[in-house]
Amino acid sequence: MDERRDEKLLFKYISRNEELSLRQHLDFCADKFDVTNVFDRSGYSPLHFGAFKNLDKICEALCQFILKRNIKDKVGDEDQEE
């Protein structure tokens, strides 16, 4: 249930255009859930919701977080192969 609350908070920060709070929340919840697999009641992912609201800084923050996470995952996978 706590995970769902964190997901709702993610959309709350996006709808209020609170970039700093969003970045802090993403860092805090990085290991709790995958941001790319979160959807609101309308079926929007956080990135789609930010784009729909035309919030450039929010979309940039989400993209940076996702790319940073993917790079960490890729580096971790390469280390395990060696």
Backbone bond lengths (Angstrom), bond angles and torsions (degrees), N, CA, C in turn:
res aa  C-N    CA-C-N  psi(-1)  N-CA   C-N-CA  omega(-1)  CA-C   N-CA-C  phi
1 M - - - 1.452 - - 1.528 110.78 -
2 D 1.324 116.10 -33.44 1.456 120.89 -179.80 1.529 110.78 -63.75
3 E 1.338 115.60 -35.70 1.466 120.25 179.25 1.527 110.43 -62.35
4 R 1.304 117.30 -42.59 1.473 121.46 -179.93 1.533 110.72 -63.16
5 R 1.331 116.72 -37.81 1.458 120.58 178.20 1.533 110.41 -64.53
6 D 1.326 116.16 -40.95 1.465 120.24 177.60 1.527 111.28 -64.20
7 E 1.324 116.73 -37.35 1.462 120.76 177.83 1.527 110.70 -65.13
8 K 1.321 116.90 -43.59 1.468 120.75 178.76 1.520 111.06 -62.91
9 L 1.321 116.35 -38.80 1.458 121.11 178.69 1.528 110.71 -63.73
10 L 1.313 116.17 -35.43 1.462 121.63 176.50 1.533 110.54 -58.09
11 F 1.321 116.93 -48.67 1.463 120.99 179.09 1.526 112.24 -68.75
12 K 1.323 116.51 -30.95 1.466 120.28 177.27 1.521 110.41 -63.51
13 Y 1.338 117.02 -45.75 1.464 120.57 179.15 1.530 111.18 -64.03
14 I 1.319 116.58 -36.55 1.466 119.94 178.68 1.528 109.62 -67.07
15 S 1.322 117.77 -47.74 1.468 120.34 -177.27 1.523 112.02 -64.39
16 R 1.330 116.95 -28.94 1.464 120.62 178.57 1.531 112.88 -91.28
17 N 1.320 116.18 -0.32 1.472 122.62 178.95 1.539 111.18 58.13
18 E 1.333 115.88 43.61 1.461 122.40 179.51 1.531 109.04 -99.85
19 E 1.326 115.37 84.12 1.462 120.94 -173.99 1.526 113.11 -62.37
20 L 1.317 117.70 -47.48 1.463 120.79 -178.13 1.531 111.46 -62.70
21 S 1.315 116.52 -44.14 1.472 120.60 178.17 1.525 110.64 -63.55
22 L 1.319 116.35 -38.51 1.465 120.87 178.06 1.525 110.62 -62.97
23 R 1.326 117.10 -47.38 1.471 120.52 179.46 1.530 111.15 -59.98
24 Q 1.323 116.78 -43.63 1.462 120.72 179.26 1.527 111.08 -63.92
25 H 1.318 115.98 -41.95 1.470 120.44 179.67 1.525 110.97 -65.55
26 L 1.319 117.20 -41.21 1.460 120.76 178.21 1.524 110.89 -61.23
27 D 1.323 116.70 -44.43 1.466 120.18 178.58 1.522 111.46 -64.05
28 F 1.330 116.62 -40.38 1.459 121.61 179.96 1.532 111.98 -65.58
29 C 1.329 116.46 -37.87 1.467 121.49 -174.64 1.532 113.27 -100.56
30 A 1.304 117.59 13.16 1.467 120.97 -173.73 1.523 112.96 -54.38
31 D 1.324 118.06 -36.11 1.463 121.19 -177.51 1.523 113.79 -95.76
32 K 1.335 116.89 -3.73 1.469 120.10 -176.24 1.525 113.17 -84.03
33 F 1.335 116.49 -39.32 1.464 119.68 -178.49 1.519 109.76 -155.19
34 D 1.317 115.56 162.15 1.461 122.47 179.42 1.531 108.75 -92.28
35 V 1.316 116.45 115.67 1.469 121.87 -175.89 1.527 111.69 -59.74
36 T 1.318 117.40 -27.43 1.464 119.88 -178.96 1.525 112.35 -77.56
37 N 1.323 117.47 -9.44 1.474 121.49 179.02 1.516 112.53 -114.29
38 V 1.334 116.77 25.56 1.462 122.56 178.67 1.523 108.27 -110.09
39 F 1.341 115.99 135.38 1.462 120.70 -179.17 1.522 109.86 -138.25
40 D 1.332 116.33 147.52 1.463 119.79 175.41 1.525 109.37 -87.54
41 R 1.322 116.62 -174.32 1.471 120.67 -177.59 1.522 112.89 -63.17
42 S 1.324 117.06 -26.47 1.467 121.34 -179.91 1.517 112.71 -86.45
43 G 1.325 116.68 -5.63 1.454 120.80 179.47 1.521 114.23 93.75
44 Y 1.328 116.68 7.47 1.466 120.76 179.41 1.528 110.92 -81.23
45 S 1.320 115.87 137.14 1.462 120.34 168.07 1.529 106.34 -79.88
46 P 1.331 118.84 165.36 1.460 119.19 178.28 1.531 113.35 -56.05
47 L 1.324 116.84 -41.04 1.468 120.00 179.88 1.528 110.82 -66.54
48 H 1.304 117.31 -42.79 1.466 120.30 178.10 1.523 111.34 -63.97
49 F 1.322 116.54 -38.88 1.458 120.80 179.33 1.531 110.53 -65.19
50 G 1.336 116.89 -43.71 1.463 120.98 177.35 1.520 112.07 -62.64
51 A 1.332 116.41 -39.92 1.461 120.37 178.35 1.530 110.74 -68.13
52 F 1.329 116.40 -40.40 1.461 120.80 177.75 1.528 110.92 -59.77
53 K 1.339 116.17 -38.70 1.469 121.40 178.89 1.531 112.21 -80.92
54 N 1.340 116.93 -3.14 1.465 123.01 179.40 1.533 111.65 60.80
55 L 1.339 115.96 46.14 1.460 122.64 -178.34 1.531 109.23 -106.98
56 D 1.322 116.00 90.39 1.458 121.76 -174.49 1.522 113.10 -58.76
57 K 1.321 117.81 -46.93 1.471 121.39 -177.05 1.530 111.45 -65.95
58 I 1.311 116.75 -35.90 1.464 121.02 177.51 1.523 109.67 -66.28
59 C 1.323 117.11 -45.61 1.463 121.09 178.89 1.527 110.75 -62.40
60 E 1.318 116.41 -40.15 1.460 120.92 178.09 1.532 110.42 -62.85
61 A 1.319 117.03 -43.67 1.468 121.21 179.25 1.532 110.89 -62.43
62 L 1.325 116.75 -42.77 1.466 120.81 179.37 1.525 111.25 -65.40
63 C 1.330 116.86 -43.76 1.465 120.59 179.08 1.524 111.34 -63.31
64 Q 1.325 117.15 -42.93 1.461 120.70 178.55 1.529 110.89 -61.77
65 F 1.320 116.50 -42.77 1.461 120.38 179.72 1.531 110.77 -63.05
66 I 1.320 116.77 -46.15 1.465 121.06 -178.31 1.523 110.70 -65.07
67 L 1.339 117.26 -44.38 1.464 120.13 179.16 1.523 111.46 -64.17
68 K 1.326 117.14 -42.42 1.462 121.32 179.36 1.531 109.83 -61.27
69 R 1.314 116.03 -42.26 1.462 120.40 -179.86 1.530 111.53 -66.92
70 N 1.330 116.85 -40.74 1.458 120.44 179.37 1.524 111.53 -65.55
71 I 1.318 116.78 -37.56 1.467 120.33 178.41 1.529 109.84 -65.71
72 K 1.333 117.12 -43.18 1.470 120.78 178.08 1.520 110.12 -61.15
73 D 1.341 117.32 -43.02 1.465 121.11 179.52 1.524 110.73 -63.34
74 K 1.315 116.92 -41.66 1.457 121.07 -178.19 1.527 110.72 -66.62
75 V 1.323 116.78 -42.86 1.461 121.27 178.71 1.538 109.36 -63.98
76 G 1.307 117.05 -40.85 1.467 121.40 177.58 1.509 112.07 -62.21
77 D 1.312 117.78 -40.04 1.455 122.37 178.19 1.523 111.04 -65.22
78 E 1.328 117.11 -40.94 1.461 121.28 180.00 1.532 110.80 -66.31
79 D 1.342 117.21 -37.42 1.461 121.04 178.79 1.517 110.79 -65.52
80 Q 1.319 117.72 -35.72 1.460 121.33 -178.99 1.528 111.18 -71.19
81 E 1.335 117.83 -29.02 1.455 121.78 -179.44 1.517 111.91 -70.78
82 E 1.326 117.07 -28.36 1.470 120.60 -176.83 1.470 112.66 -77.70
